[in-house]
Amino acid sequence: MTNTTITLADDLTITRMGYGAMQLAGPGVFGPPKDRDQAIAVLREAVELGITHIDTSDFYGPTVVNELIKEALYPYPADLHLVTKVGARRGPEGSWDAALEPDDLKAQVHENLEHLGLDVLDVVNLRTAAREQLDDTSIARSFTALAELQQEGLIRHLGVSAVTMTQVREAQAIAPIVSIQNEYNLTRRDDDALVDYAAEHNIAFASFFPLGGFSPLQSETLSKVAARLDATPHQVALAWLLQRSATSVVIPGTSSVQHLRENVAARDLVLPADAVAELDGIG
């Protein structure tokens, strides 16, 4: 079994198997869930399964997911850490619009606090751009705004999302970061160097979209490995990510209790060296 938790700061130990709450909203991460009771049940089951790391944002819904989390879990368990993100707003038809001006970011932090029912946020990630639009545009003004809120005591820890190595280093020159959240999976490994950098600096690297992007041939390879290990392809893909580095964390999302249980079982799946080598060949 890989180590199941990671300590990122004296007051921040999280399970490496997290839960991404974005799928609890309606289609396109917009509007209310199809089944509100099921959404509440998934959140409560995540905590029952020992997950202490829930990824969320006020722009999921918008506000819908944070309000569900509060309804399901408040008052929160002492060891539960809610990791949120700011940097975007939703248009009336569900568009994802960048919102990176300092005053707007500060407003978003206060909105997350309100909708989660908190006085301080454990971790706030600055989302810089859509994942297909990454570049080295400076994030100094935006990140400094969050660092100021950290100094005011409204945020405990900071992170970054959808960033390049240049932007990570730019953020670190302003304030320490505990997390990097980028797209990374078996088939998309553009951030190999950033995964290694995070491990070297004890920064959590949270992979989003951990289960997508497979071609038919890649899926066939993954399925063959999974069959040998008596596991599902999704479980193998998640286990590969957890074994990728000592600070890799995963935040798979689902609106199904059964699917959640299947995902969480991946934390106990140890991939033998021959399986890792075969999976490494997919990328």
Helices and strands as residue ranges (DSSP letters): E 5-9, E 12-15, E 19-20, G 21-24, G 27-29, H 36-48, E 53-55, H 64-73, E 81-86, E 88-90, E 96-98, H 102-116, E 121-127, G 131-133, H 140-152, E 155-161, H 165-172, E 179-183, H 192-200, E 204-208, H 216-228, H 233-244, E 248-250, H 257-264, G 265-268, H 273-280
